[in-house]
Amino acid sequence: MPAIRGFLTMEYYFLILNRSFVVFTYPEGLYGWKFSGPVSSRTPLFFVPFEDVATDPELLPSTEDFKELMEESGSFFIARSEIASVDYDPTQKWGMGPVPHSGKLYVRLTTGRSRELILLGSQYGEAARAAVASGTPIATVPDSQT
């Protein structure tokens, strides 16, 4: 099975606005491709068409397709050296309504800032946390089940 490097997230900003990303974890850092601006609870499965992008084994930082994605407005890169810690909170995010999600990742930066990334859909949050912290592929099943 190919290494899975991406997962789907949503982030709130300016209190009520949101944006959604496919976040890729690589040894050099965290890449976030913004695939959607503000969405409402009327389209709770808006992210499903982007699940294939998150798991595409040929979408690598060295490819032109990847570079083009990262040029999209709102996309981001966080260098591995800027990541101080990553925590996973499995509780639901208030205000998400019917949008299915699997908790939140808190990425704390060496600058003191942090980002709260809400895991969209059904994802193994602890594996996403470990991958973000280490720059490794995302485990698709808990270690105790392998």
Protein Blocks (a to p, Z undefined) as FASTA:
>chain_A
ZZdfbdcddddeehlaccdddddddfkbccdddfbdcddfklmmlmmmmmmmmmmmklcf
kbmklmmmmmpghiacddfklpmbdcddfbdcehklmaccebjaddddfkopacddddeh
jddfklmmmmmmnopacdfbdfklZZ
